[in-house]
Amino acid sequence: MNTWTRSTYCGKDHCVEVAFTKSSYSSSNNCVEIAHHCHHVHVRDSKNTHGTILQFTPTEWATFTQAIKTGEFDTP
């Protein structure tokens, strides 16, 4: 189930909400959720949904996920 979260950029007459989705690669102990917005990708810990949310541009997120797919962060 997606949870809709109100943006910190809400104004008096306008607001944007984003839905976080749990990664399909998450295990029961190590989970992340992401939310796509037109100008940013938001990432948070699914066990601490009110904690820190990281924010990336779509280009930064694509670069990061590509590096994961190619094994750039794998330990020897």
N, C-alpha and C positions, 0 to 999 in steps of 0.2 A: 504494500500500500504506500502511495506517495503522500508525504506530508507537505502541505503548502506553508511556506514561511514568508512573512511580511518583510519586505526590503527595508534596510536601514535608511534608504533614500526616500521614504514616503513623505509626501507633503500633505498639506491640509486637504486639498481637493484631488489628489492623485496618489496612486500607489502601485507598486509592482510586486507581485508575489511569484516565488519560484518553487518548484517541486523537487525535493531531493529524492534520488533513486539510489538504492544500495547496489554496489558493484556486484556483478555476477561472479567475480573471483573472490569475494569475501568469504572468510571462514567464520565460524561462530566466535572466535577470539580476536579476530583482526579484521575490522570492517570499516570501510569508508563509504560515504554517500556523496554523490555529485548532483549539482543542479546547473543546468545550462540556462543562461540568460543571453540576450542579444549581444551584449558587450563583454560578458565575463562568464567564467566557469567557477562555481563555488564548490569547495570541498570541505567536508567535515567528518568527524569521527561519529559513527552511528551510535556508539555507546554514550556519547556526550553531546547530544544534539543542541544544547544551549551553550556549548563551549565555543572556542575559536573556530571561525570559518575562514579558510584560505581562499584567496581570490586570484584568478589567473585570467589573462587575455586568452582568446581562442587559440592564438598562435603559440603562446607559452604552453598551454595545455596539450596541444598537438605535438609540440616538440618533446615534452615530458613523456607522454604516452608512447610516442615512437621510440624513445630511448629505452623505455621499459621493455617494449616488444623486441628490440634488438639485443637485449641483454646487457646494456651499458652499466646497469647498477648491480649486476650479478657479482657475487663474491667468488674469488678463485677457488 
